[in-house]
Amino acid sequence: MKKQLMMFWAIVLSSLASQAQFDHSDDIEKWRLGVGFSFVNNTGGVLNDYFRFDKSWYTSVKSINADYIINKSFSLNGMFSQNTYKAGKPETVNTKPEIKMTSIDLNLRYSFKKLLPLDDWIEPYVYAGGAYIMADSSTITNTGKNLFATTIGVGTYFWFNDRIGMNLQVCDKFSLGNPNIKSVFKQANAGIVIRFY
């Protein structure tokens, strides 16, 4: 299944790359679709262990997102991601063979592209919204197997041409069900994005 998915995206990217020579400066961008990697960190606290990748971050290849472009500054983003924790990760949490965690997010993004004098190849943004998180174990989400969370994050696009780019972002997710917990977990995403005009 993973090989078929990779082949599908390779065909899509190559076909769109062949069209990148056309000028889309007068076109109105409507959608952005992306696929990539998802990374999560359950160490707690807003700024704890952001750069301890060997002990704090756990990865999955399952991340799909879509942007609806409202105008040049705002867009609505939806994302689906699924991460799998192997036994012993996090070390103080997981004793099962594996634990799956799924997150469905809806966020409003604000792009600095119009506000800042930036080159066309880079587009930083901030975003905020909510997420519904489902897990096999309540120890992963700290408050229960399923919960709603508030999301606050930052990210940027790196555009290779008018059609194809790379997206990097990181956020904190805060539980709405337990005010004593500062952060449920941190999540980062990296992937390939395609523009649709």
Secondary structure, DSSP 8 states (H G I E B T S, - for coil): -HHHHHHHHHHHHHHHHTTTTS--TTS---EEEEEEEEEEE-S-SSSTTTT-HHHHEEEEEEEEEEEEE-SSSEEEEEEEEEEEEETTSSTTT--SSEEEEEEEEEEEEEESTTTS---TTEEEEEEEEEEEEEES-HHHHSS-SEEEEEEEEEEEEEESSSSEEEEEEEEEEEESS-TT-S-SEEEEEEEEEEEE-
